[in-house]
């Protein structure tokens, strides 16, 4: 699929493992409370990546 947005394209091509690893990285950097550093928060980030990718399809 062709994207004009390189971030959306990279997320679309990334494996679920890659997206989870990236989400862990972002949670560690962006979430400051201890409660947010858990698997549920990581899943929220991965879901956000998928929604972002879907919204950019067909640009």
Buried (B, 14 or more C-beta within 10 A) or exposed (E): EEBEBEEBBBBBEBEEEBBBEBBBEBBEEEBEEEEEEEEEBBEEBBEBBBEBBEEBEEE
